[in-house]
Each structure stands twice: as C-alpha cells, then as structure tokens.
Amino acid sequence: MRAAPAVTALAALALLTGCSSTVHVEPPTPTGEAAAACLKLDAALPKTLDGLGRAGSEPPSPYVAVWGDGQIALRCGVPRPAAMEATAEVADINGVGWFQDPRRPTLFTSTNRVAYVEVTIGQEHQAGAVLVDLAEPIKSSIPE
C-alpha cells in the first residue's frame, strides 16, 4: 500500500541533506488555479516565522517553504487531507480555516480555498502564533 502524501512529506521533512541548512521536502504538484495561487503565496510568505529564518528546500520548489532547519514547513497545493471528513472540526484563525489532523497533531491544513496549504509545526513552537502569521499571506494570495 502506498503511504499518504502527507506522511511521505513528513518523513522527507525529517531528513536533512548533508550538513547544510537545506531540508528535503517532497513538493506537491498543483495545477491550474491552485498552482497560480501557490506561486502568489510563495512571494507573500514572511522571511522569518516565529523567530526562524527562511531556509532552502530540496528539491527546490515554489510550492514549498521551510523556516529554520525544518521546524516549520509549508507545502502549497497538496491534496485534500484523507482524514478530513465533511463534519471535521476546523479552527478559524484570523479568517483562515485550519484542519488539524487528529493523528498528527503538528500537521495543519488550510481549508475552503482554491489550494490546500499544509503546515507542519514542530512542537517547540506555538502553532497558533505561526498560523496567525501565515493568515494574511494566505488570505491575500489564495482565494476562497
């Protein structure tokens, strides 16, 4: 059986390439309106997030953003989370709906927009603060 894309991405996120600050993250492959929105989001993302500077990812992709040594990673244009049911609880944080995967408490996915944005936040960071800082770029880049 194939691993879910989000599981694969997290496993890949855990691997650092050599001794550099480049983090391996499997990029998603959005198309159409989602891809265009994700490109716009990439340009709007903050250079620092929760005190961490933006770092490179491998392979390079405009659909991936990493801060620190992978403590915070964002993938834009991912598929709808398999665990997100129609009745799933979604938290609204500054106008962006977030689904928190009950099996993976560090994984959040934005909802109700033309592209799903997945954010993995290390436990040493306050998830709420990170999601607040990402709300404006997401709202301004990814239409509902």
N, C-alpha and C positions, 0 to 999 in steps of 0.2 A: 504494500500500500504506500502511496506517495505521501510525504509529510505536507502538512498545510503550508502555504506560502509564508504565513506569519511565523510559524515555527522555524522554517528554514531561515528566514531573515534574522530571527533572534539568535539562532545557532551561528550564523555567519557573523553577526554583530559581535559575538563574543571572541572572535578570532582577530587578533591584531596582526598586521602584516609586518614581519620582521621587528626591528626596534624603532621603526618610525612612528609618527603620530597618525598615520593613515589607517583607518579602520575599514575592514571588509564588511560591506553591507550589500546584500543582493538587491539590485534596483528593480522596482516594478516596471511594467511596460504599458503605461496608459496610452490610450488612443483618443483621437478626436478632441472634443470639448474638454475632457478630463486632462489630456496631455497639455493643451494650451493653458488651462488654469494652473496646472502644476508648474509650468515654466514661469508664469507670472508670480506664483508663490515663491519660487526659488529666489527671485530678485528682491522680494519683500521681506525675507526672513532676517531676523536680527543677527548681527555679527557675534554677539555674546548672549548667552542664555543661562540664567541662574549662576552667573559668575564664571562660566566656561566659554572660552573662545571657540569659534567655529573651526573645525578640522577637516582634512580631506578624507574622502572615502574611496575605496577601491572595489569594483571598478568605478571610475568617475562617472557621475550621472547627475543631471539637473533635477532628478526626481528623488534625490537622497540628500539629507543634510545631517551632519554629525557635529556635536559640541563636546569638547573635552576629548578624552580618549575612548569615546563611545558610551559615556554615561547617559547621554541623551542622543537619540537618533530619530530622525523623521523620514518617512517614506511616503511620497505623494502618488496617488493613482493606484493604490492597492485594491484588490477585490473586496467586496463586502465581507466582513468577518463571518466565518461559518457559525460561530457561537452567538451571533446577534439575531435573536428571534424578533418577530414583529412586535411582541409585547415586552421586549427588553427595556430595562431602565436606562435612561440617558440623562446625564447631568448637563445642564446648561451653564456654561462658564463664559460670561461676557458675550453672549449671543452665538456661541458655537456649541452645538450638541456633541457630547463625548460619550462613547460607549466604552466601559471598562470591562475587559474580558475577565469573567469570574475565575477562570482557570489560570490566568496570568495577570496578576494584579499590577504589574508595571507596564502593561500594554493598554493604550488608549487609542480609539479610532473616532475621528470626527464623522458626523452623520449629516444626512439631509442636504448634501451639496453635490455638485456635478462630479466631484472627485473625493474619494475617501482618503483621509490623511491619517496615517498610523504613526504614533509617537511612543517610543519606548523610553521610560524614565527610570534611571537607576534609583534604588531605594534610599540612597544617601541624599536625594533631592526631594523637595516638596513638589509633588505632582501638580497641585493646584496652582502654585506660583508659575510653574513652567507653562501650564495650559493657558493661564491668563496672558502671559507674554506672547503666546502664539495666536491668541484670538484675533487681534487686529489684522495681522498679515493674512490669516486665513479668510476673514470676512471680506477684506479688500481684494483678494485675489481669486477666490473660489466662489462663484455664485451658487445660490440655493437652487 
